[in-house]
Amino acid sequence: MDEPSNVLDVAQVLRSTIDRPEHALHGLMEAVDAGQTKAAASCLRQLPAAIAKLLPSEWIEKNATALERGDYDPLSPLFANSKFVGPDGHFLIVAPWVFRKSRGDVCALAALFGQVIPHHPTPGIAEAVEDMQGAKLRAPVTPVYPIRILSSAGTVKDGWFIVPDAWMWRDSVLGPAFSNISKKSQVLEESGAPAMRRMFDADTAEFLIDLLHGERGVAVTFRSYEIHDAGHASGLGLPRKIHDNLIPGYWYKGVEEWRADGIGFELGSRLFTVEEAAADIAANFYARFGLAGITDGTDGPTEHTPCALLMLDRLLREGHLVAKGERLALRDPTIRGLVRAMEPQRHEVLELTRRELDLVDATSVMRLYGSMSLHPATLVVYESMMRAPTVRYFRPELVS
Ligand SMILES: [Zn+2]
């Protein structure tokens, strides 16, 4: 069989290999939604043969035992070494997963039955991060698995980015993050493009939308996650920041997100073609500006808000983004213009990352992140030209 030339076998994204998996696993999903660990364990021990044959028996056995004993640590080495994935990419995980919300974390039982889509990880990411920060990595770069969810329940239900550290076993951060590609493409299509048209003038909006059109958007989204997550591995590393509570509250988490985005843009400029780097930036415009406006309207501020504000602030400050009537516009809506527009953020986060690595006392990270400043006008622009128009469009009930 020919190697797929793309980073991702996009045709696989929508192809289904199992007949009605949501029916076959109905009992398990119900038990998980009801938080019944013992019932979930017995469902795992009596999986329909058509599904059991797709999955590694060692994982299923250990996962059932973990549910019965309430001790998930034995899953740790299998997860870190991808031993939970069957030969055709199928996997089933049933365990508590923490859903992080601005109003407090929710930890509850979750079940995820899916399939890893064949993909090509971008080579050389870890080396490129070490080269740019001038120091060895202090945390591993998280692998990102593009997945199709076949059936899910509990806190991961229909999630689009399922982070490894939210699984409740030791060192879960060493395993892969899951990127729910079909859900993400659907959201990009349904929400991203309309949001861009409400914030930006026609030239800028159509330029950004075109960069993420169709199958290209799916592949770009996957690559964006890869390089963004590599950004989290730079500096002191996200696992340490979470473990030692170095970034409490959404401002500090937002600065960390903005830093990871910026390192991602830097990686994009080093590892990708200029067209791919620009498409990655467009995907970030969708995620940070477009979708942040929607979540802000529903669940209070999250780390997306300071991240979007910092990104906007630097674009406005350097004149790469300007106001045109009631909309914002890129000064230079071209591939090279868009890549150039992110250079100030790239330089600033590289400097920030190097300073972070030089800290004698890691708790000073808070002082460092706390010192990031925003021009007061940025808040006004964000509220009036980004958040309000998108909330008005997507959640009219909130503004009536
Ligand atoms: Zn992140």
Residues whose N, C-alpha, C, O or C-beta is under 5 A from the ligand:
A	BS01	ZN	E257 A260
